[in-house]
Amino acid sequence: MKNKKLSYVALIVFHALLALIIYIIPFLSKIYGLLVLAVGFSIVYRTKNKNNEVLFVSAYLVGIEVFLRMTGGNLNNEYVKFSVMFFMLCGMVYSNFSKSALIYLFFLMLLVPGILITASVAEIDIDVKKVLFFNLSGPFCLAICAIYMFDRKIEFETLQNILITIGLPIISTTVYLFLYTPSIKDVITGTQSNYATSGGFGPNQVSTILGFGMFIFFTQLVLYSKSKLELILNAGLLAFISYRGIVTFSRGGIITGAVMIVCLLLLLYYFSNAKGKIKLNIVFVLTGLLSLGIWTYSSLQTKGLIDKRYANKDAIGREKKDRLGGREQIMDAEIKLFQDNTVFGVGAGLSKSKRLEELGEEVASHNEITRLLAEHGLFGLFGFLVLCAVPFILYIKNKQHLYFFSFFMFWLLTINHAAMRTAAPAFVYALALLSVQVKIPDQAEKL
C-alpha cells in the first residue's frame, strides 16, 4: 500500500516537473510526444493487450493532447486522434470485439453520402483531403473507440486507474499554464476567452480538458483518498485545476466538469443506503464550500470580471446580446443549410465554406450536432440518434457503471461547444460503453 501511495505521489511530481522542463526547453515536447507513442506501442506489443493496455496508452494520449498542442509537440492537429485509433485497432486484433459493436460501423456508413458529395467537389480553393480529415477524424475516432470498448468487461478500480492516466498529464497542462502566466491580474482586461491564461492555445480546448480534470480529481478526492496525504493532495489538485480552468474565461469546459460531478453525486446518492446518504450529505456541503472558495479566489484574481463573464456581461457590466460567444449565428446558419439540403446535406466539411454566403466569412463550427445536420442531412440525424441511443441500451443492462451519466454528459456538452477538435469527447464517449463491474458492495461506504 505504501508503495502504491508513493508511486501516485511520484507520478504527480514527475508530471509537474515535465511541465517545467518543457517550459524551459520547448523542443522536448516533440520528443516526448513521439516517446509516448513509441513506449505505448512497445507496452501493447509486449503484453499482447492482456489487461487492456491499449486503454491506458490511449487514455494518456487523450490527457496529454492539449499539452502537446500548446507546446508544439504534436506532429499535426490530428496526431492524437489517429494514434488513439491505431491503438484501438491493435486492441481489436489482440482482444477481439463484440459483434454488436458493429452498430458503429453502421454509423460510419451513414457518413458516406456526405463524403461522396465532398469528394465530387471540383472547386480549386477547397482542399478536399484536408477538409475530410479535419471534419471526420473526430467521428471516426469515436466509432473505432466505441467498437473496441462496446460492452467490454472491466473492473471499476481499473476504470479509475484509466481516469488517473488521463489526469496525470492534465497536471502537466495546469502547471505549464501557471508557468506561462503566473499572474492572472496582469493579463485580464475583459470578459472574453483569454489566450494569455490558456498557454497561448485555444481557451475552449484548454477549459475542456481542465473541466474533465476537475471531475477526475474530484473522484479521487471523494472515492479514493485513503489517507490525510492523499486527501490534501487530491483536494489541492482539484482546487488548482479548477482555478486555472475558470480563469481561461471559457465557460463550456468548466460547466461541463461541474455537470459531471453533479451527475456522479446524484447517482451515488440514489444507490447509497441510509448510512451512505448521511456521509454524502457531508460531501455535498464540503463540495459546496470548496467550490465557493475556488470561485471567490478566482473572482478576486480577476477583479470580478469572471463573475461578469458567467453572467454574460461585458467588462463594464452591460448584458451581451448573445449567450454563446457568437456561436448562435453559426448554429442558425447550419440549421438553415440542413433545411435547404435536408436529405444528403451539403457534404462533409463543406458547411464552413457554405456559411461564407450567410455570414460573410468562413467560420469553423463549434457544434458537432448542427454540423452533422448541415453536412450529412437526415443521414447525420440518424447517426446522432444512434450515438445517443446505444449507450443507454447498454446502461440498462449494466447499472454498476457509476460514471456513465458523467461520461455521456461530457461527450454531449463538449460536442456542443467545442465540437470534436480533440480526441477527448470520442474516447470518453466510448468509456460510457464499458461493462463496469463494481467489486465493492457499497461504494458510498468508502466515502
Secondary structure, 3 states (H helix, E strand, C coil): CHHHHHHHHHHHHHHHHHHHHHHHCCCHHHHHHHHHHHHHHHHHHHHCCCCCHHHHHHHHHHHHHHHHHHCCCCCCCCHHHHHHHHHHHHHHHHHCCCHHHHHHHHHHHHCHHHHHHHHCCCCCCCCHHHHHHHHHHHHHHHHHHHHHHCCCEEEHHHHHHHHHHHHHHHHHHHHHHHHHCCCCCCCCCCCCCCCHHHCCCCHHHHHHHHHHHHHHHHHHHHHCCCCHHHHHHHHHHHHHHHHHHHCCCCHHHHHHHHHHHHHHHHHHHHHCCHHHHHHHHHHHHHHHHHHHHHHHHHHHHCCCHHHHHHCCECCCCCECCCCCCCHHHHHHHHHHHHHHCCCCCCCCCCHHHHHHHHHCCCCCCCCHHHHHHHHHHHHHHHHHHHHHHHHHHHHHHCCCCCCHHHHHHHHHHHHHHCCCCCCHHHHHHHHCCCEEECCCCCHHHHC
